[in-house]
Amino acid sequence: MAPVTLTAAQARRIALAAQGFAEPRPAAPSARHFRKTVERLGVVQIDSVNVVTRTHYLPKFSRLGDYARDTLETEAWGKKPSLFEYWGHEASLMPVANQPLLRWRMARAEAGDGIWKGIARFARERRDYIDGIRDEIERRGPVTGGDFATGPRGAPGWWSWSEGKRALEWLFWTGQITTKTRRSFERVYDLTERVLPGAVINTSTPTEADAQRELVRISARAMGIATETDLRDYFRLGVADTRARIAELVEAGELTPVTVKGWGKPAYLWPAAKIPRRIHARALLSPFDNLIWFRERTERIFGVRIRLEIYTPAHKREHGYYVLPFLEGEAITARVDLKSDRKAGRLLVQAAWRESDATGETASALATELKLMAGWLGLERVVVVGKGDLAEALQKAL
């Protein structure tokens, strides 16, 4: 078979199509559209920062538009959840049917592998205490970290967790408990077998190799085209495990090795991936969106350097505190530092910046998307209050 070579533009369109940006948004996004989107992505990162809205709500808005926000609560923490929480790509929501694919990670965590060293040490030293916490949950039902906020606290690097919180985190990491719901973002835990559907609990546990192979399949399908490091990052797999699974999938004809001009490293194409001639996307992207969360890949595909500046001192920030890149067509053409002023009903643009691919239509397109976001967030208007080389044009477009 002749080697396959793709241009960088083709690879970008493949990646965008795989992530759902080649399709028009539905006129009336439903729970079915929501579930299809999460299934396509495979994993959605969770984060607590609420300056605009928490990040796990945003990828569906980017792809579906004005969907009902309570759909996420129903699907993640309702009576019959289609999603579950665990460590996928960081703390994540994933389709509940894929829970067996992460059991190898849970088993490794129980053995002290792939888990924070402090938690692993605590589990070795205080296993009887942890077992007692589990027994207490079995007796009394759903609990929070606050229900066990006694005992000496850890060092600052542990976020001053109590012993009870450490026990809960270990039980969560090992899969014995999971998130039943959330209260003001705080996890409410219960035994996993009381939260997840019986059909999932009773599904046989695949081998590590089989599970990892399926996770690489999910990653490859979600990205369309990817390097080894891209595939490894999606579910945070180990180097050796990823390389072994990629080799097996290539041999089986489930991944196609390709060369992408300008990438400088080998890539793998999902055989069913689409290569649209053009993409007419328009979306504000969470800094934790699947399309851009791996910064090396973002720069390789879009030629844009994205950095999260939340933890950067204010006077050293280049673009702002919570910056959302703007996808226009096939390029990232702008980025905006946003904040929800819920009390005054305003979506504040604290900074707006052009990228090299910006066009004469960028300000107008961005203004339209910001208005849509404001309405989705229940805010009345968009107000430009800050700086940036796009701020004046955006103000006029609004």
C-alpha positions, -999 to +999 in steps of 0.1 A: +000+000+000+014+034-010+023+058+018-004+084+026+006+120+027-018+148+038-015+185+038-017+204+070-050+220+058-065+185+052-053+173+087-070+204+103-103+197+085-101+161+096-096+171+132-124+196+131-148+172+115-140+145+140-147+169+168-182+178+154-174+212+138-182+202+102-219+198+110-245+226+114-259+231+148-293+217+154-322+241+154-334+228+187-307+209+206-321+179+225-309+154+250-302+131+221-279+156+205-262+161+239-256+124+243-244+120+207-219+149+212-204+133+244-203+099+227-183+115+198-159+132+222-155+102+244-145+123+275-153+158+287-130+175+313-144+188+345-131+220+361-143+241+390-135+276+377-169+293+373-158+328+360-179+323+328-195+289+335-178+256+345-159+241+316-179+208+313-209+228+301-190+246+273-179+219+248-216+211+241-224+247+237-195+251+212-209+223+191-247+225+197-254+261+205-282+271+229-289+237+245-306+234+279-280+236+306-299+213+329-294+185+304-259+180+317-272+176+353-297+151+342-273+131+321-245+132+346-263+131+380-299+123+373-318+091+382-307+073+351-273+089+342-257+084+308-224+097+321-201+089+350-172+107+367-137+094+368-101+102+359-102+101+321-084+132+308-080+147+342-113+146+362-139+139+335-174+129+325-176+099+302-203+077+287-214+053+315-210+023+291-173+030+290-168+026+328-154-010+324-127+004+302-112+023+332-113-006+357-076-014+349-068+022+361-088+016+392-070-016+399-036+000+394-047+028+418-056+002+444-021-012+440-006+023+445+002+028+408-008+059+388-022+077+419-009+106+439+019+094+461+004+110+493-029+092+487-011+059+480+009+062+512-022+071+532-039+040+519-010+018+529-009+032+564-046+037+571-064+009+552-085-001+582-097+036+585-106+037+547-125+004+550-144+019+579-154+049+557-166+026+530-187+006+555-202+039+568-212+049+532-228+015+527-248+020+559-258+056+556-259+063+519-246+094+500-220+115+517-197+145+510-162+153+521-177+175+548-193+145+565-158+132+573-140+165+579-123+153+611-088+142+619-054+158+612-051+176+579-024+172+553+003+196+542-007+226+520+002+206+489-027+183+497-051+213+498-053+206+536-075+176+531-088+159+562-082+122+566-118+116+557-114+134+524-083+115+516-101+082+523-130+093+499-105+103+472-088+069+474-121+051+473-131+072+443-098+066+425-101+028+430-137+028+417-154+017+449-174+049+452-184+074+425-202+107+422-239+104+427-246+142+424-230+175+431-240+203+455-224+237+446-198+216+428-190+195+458-191+158+451-217+137+468-204+101+468-221+068+470-211+032+463-206+027+426-230-002+424-258+020+438-251+048+412-243+031+379-268+010+360-268-027+368-260-035+331-227-016+335-218-030+369-224-066+356-203-061+325-173-083+326-140-065+331-118-064+300-081-071+301-058-041+304-047-045+268-083-048+255-094-018+275-065+004+265-069-006+228-105+005+229-095+038+246-071+044+218-098+037+193-121+062+210-093+088+210-084+082+173-121+084+163-125+116+184-094+133+169-096+119+133-059+122+129-033+122+157+003+116+166+013+091+193+015+118+219-020+131+209-034+096+214-016+091+246-028+124+260-065+120+253-070+095+282-036+101+298-022+066+289+014+055+296+040+057+269+047+019+266+010+011+268+001+036+240+029+024+217+019-012+221-018-005+215-011+017+184+011-010+169-017-036+174-043-013+158-020-006+129-014-043+123-051-049+125-058-022+099-077+000+124-052+028+122-035+041+091+000+055+094+002+088+075+025+117+069+013+153+074+033+180+058+048+203+084+040+182+114+075+168+118+063+135+134+044+104+123+006+105+125-022+080+125-055+084+106-088+069+117-099+051+086-135+063+087-125+099+093-140+125+070-120+151+050-144+179+042-135+203+015-145+233+037-156+238+072-178+268+082-176+266+120-181+293+145-175+286+182-161+299+214-139+272+229-133+265+265-096+265+273-102+229+284-121+219+252-110+186+236-101+203+204-074+225+221-066+210+255-033+195+243-014+227+236+013+210+214-014+197+191-032+230+191-001+248+179+007+221+154-028+222+138-038+259+141-005+277+144-017+294+176+000+293+210-027+288+237-017+290+274-039+290+305-030+321+325-053+316+355-023+308+377-001+336+362+001+368+383-022+394+368+005+418+358+022+390+338-008+378+319-006+383+281-043+377+272-063+375+304-076+353+332-101+330+315-095+332+278-117+315+252-102+311+216-127+318+188-130+293+160-140+309+128-143+287+097-112+265+099-090+288+119-087+303+154-090+340+146-094+356+180-094+351+217-115+368+244-111+371+282-147+366+295-165+370+328-201+364+337-214+394+357-245+375+370-257+402+393-259+428+366-269+403+338-238+410+317-213+389+298-181+410+302-154+410+275-124+420+296-100+417+266-104+408+229-074+400+207-069+392+170-050+362+157-030+362+125-059+345+106-084+371+116-106+385+088-127+415+082-157+395+094-141+383+126-155+410+149-190+406+135-189+367+137-175+369+173-202+394+183-229+370+171-214+341+191-210+362+222-246+373+221-257+336+217-235+327+247-249+355+268-285+343+262-275+307+269-260+318+302-292+338+311-274+371+308-290+401+291-262+417+272-225+416+262-204+445+273-168+452+262-150+466+292-113+458+285-084+461+261-070+443+231-065+450+194-100+437+186-119+454+214-129+485+195-141+466+164-160+441+186-177+470+205-189+484+172-201+450+160-222+445+192 
